[in-house]
Amino acid sequence: MKALVFGFIMIAAAAAAVIPAGLAWWPDVLVFIRGGLPVVAVLIGLLAIVIGIADIKDKAEAKKETRE
């Protein structure tokens, strides 16, 4: 329950930080998102490659087991 309340408080604090009447950090948040987006895209791409390789290995192993 404490974690849930803490989560709501953190979301409210983040919302208050980006609204113009609050800390007005919205332009900084956009710069952070623009800078972090390519990094996130690379990480997602690497994860997709790893999952694809694992899937190919699993299919090859399953095919090998069905032949035996």
N, C-alpha and C positions, 0 to 999 in steps of 0.2 A: 504494500500500500504506500509505503514511504517513497519507493521508486516511482510509482505512478504520479504522486503529487509533485515530486522533484522534476519529473519529465514535463508536466504541464507548466511548472514555473519556468523551466528553461526555454520552452517554446514561447511563452509569453515574453520573456526577457529578450529573446531573439527578435520577435516581432516588434517589440518596443524599440529595439536598436535600429531597425531599418526604416521605420516610418519617419516621415519628415518632421513631425512634432517631437519625436524622441531624439535619439543621437544622430539621426540622418546618415547612417552608414551605408545606405543603399548603393551609392556609386562604388564604394569600396567592395561591397559584396559582389557586385557585377564584375569588377576587375578580378577578384578572386576566382569567380566561376569561370570567366574567360581563360584565366591562366591555368586552372586545374582541369579543364575539360579535355585538353589533349592528353594529359597524363592519364586520366581516367579511361580515355578511349584506348590508349596503348595497353593498359592493364587488362581491360575487358577483352581486347584482341588476343593478348597472350593467354588469358584464361580460356578463350574459345579454342585456341590452337591446342592447348593441353587436353582439353575435353575431347576434341576431335581425334587426337592421337590415341587417347585411352579408349575411345569408342572403336577405332580401327583395330586395336589390339584385342579388345573383347570379342569383336566379331570374328577375328582370325582364330582366337582360342575356341570359340563356340563351334566354328566350322571344323576345327581339328578334332574336337570331342565327338561331333556327329559322325565323322569318318571312322572313328575307332569303334 
